[in-house]
Amino acid sequence: MIRVLIVEEYEVMRQGLYELLADLPEVETVDIAGDMVEASRLLCRTTYDVVVLGLEDAEHNGLGVINAFRKISPLTSVLLLGLSIDTRLAMWPIRFGVMGYIPKESIADELPLAVQTAVAGQPYVSRFYHNTTAPGWLLPQAIA
């Protein structure tokens, strides 16, 4: 069973993410944090398989946020949610150990698969990037 922590500053977005993930049969736990301080506290208390992180939050401290999460819980995968489908944004997080970047316009369609892929230890690449110049190593074997 999968344990997920959602870190998102916007209440409406948090609730939508919660409803999307809580309905998945393989998801056991979905906890929510509205900011980095609350997320850090939850990561210290509970073991999560995946953190779903709104990119606006990550941009406050850039790699510092991701590094802090990895120090607290090194085995937890991080998936970033963002506003853009810019290819450079998709590759930046994965180069730094994040398991995937999902543009917010495709969350409903892609987040469940992204969570499963990250838990399996594979990077997730949004369908928006499959026909781009993304390097072959970035694409999952099933897609390449």
Stockholm file with secondary structure:
# STOCKHOLM 1.0

chainA/1-144         MIRVLIVEEYEVMRQGLYELLADLPEVETVDIAGDMVEASRLLCRTTYDVVVLGLEDAEHNGLGVINAFRKISPLTSVLLLGLSIDTRLAMWPIRFGVMGYIPKESIADELPLAVQTAVAGQPYVSRFYHNTTAPGWLLPQAIA
#=GR chainA/1-144 SS CEEEEEECSCHHHHHHHHHHHHTSTTEEEEEEESSHHHHHHHHHHSCCSEEEEEHHHHHHHTHHHHHHHHHHCTTCEEEEEESCCCHHHHHHHHHTTCCEEEEGGGHHHHHHHHHHHHHTTCCEECGGGTTSSCCGGGSCTTTC
#=GC SS_cons         CEEEEEECSCHHHHHHHHHHHHTSTTEEEEEEESSHHHHHHHHHHSCCSEEEEEHHHHHHHTHHHHHHHHHHCTTCEEEEEESCCCHHHHHHHHHTTCCEEEEGGGHHHHHHHHHHHHHTTCCEECGGGTTSSCCGGGSCTTTC
//
